[in-house]
Amino acid sequence: MLYQGIVIKKTDTGEHNQLVTLYTKEFGKVTAVAKSLKKNTSKQAGHLDILNLANFIFVSGKNYPIITSAQSLETFNGIKASLAKSFLAFFFLEALDNLVYENDKDPALWDFLNSKLEELDKLETLNGNFNLFFSGLKDGLSGVLGYPGNFGEKDFNVFLSSLSSRVFYSLNLVSDII
């Protein structure tokens, strides 16, 4: 069966394989193995790049599902071409990875993720829009996760730290840009 997901993280495992963490419409956050993804001859490597929205097929594996096929639908080149936009996107993906449990399907979070990445991709300039977009992202993310919004910058950092024992590395980068 064909599934749709956004690649939020990749981790090396073995000599040529990678664990790919996706946020999917059907299952929520899922980690699967992409065999031979690091080989030069891999046909899936470009399709399973971080931030890509892709259709994929996976089958059951011993420890993790195995991705057998992937086809990118959207690569968000507008985000990848801008360092400031990339910082924002990576913060968003890191927050999803740190705050969302595996196999916890949430249609509202899926819609929010897609809409915010599309909005960021199409954003022409971040000069005046950067703070406004980041505020909307923080408030929207906390709202869709079921928490009240309207955090100040330091309050939001403390809030994120209280929800996850993992460090948010990209938050420091985004804070430096603001």
Protein Blocks (a to p, Z undefined) as FASTA:
>chain_A
ZZddddfbdcdedjkbccdddddfklopaddddehklpmklmklmmmgghiacddddddd
fkbccdfbdcdfbgolmlmmpmklmmmmmmmmmmmmmmpcghiacfklmmmmmmmmmmmm
mmmblklmmmmmmmmmmmmmmmmnopaehiafklmmmmmmmmpcbdcfklmmmmmmZZ
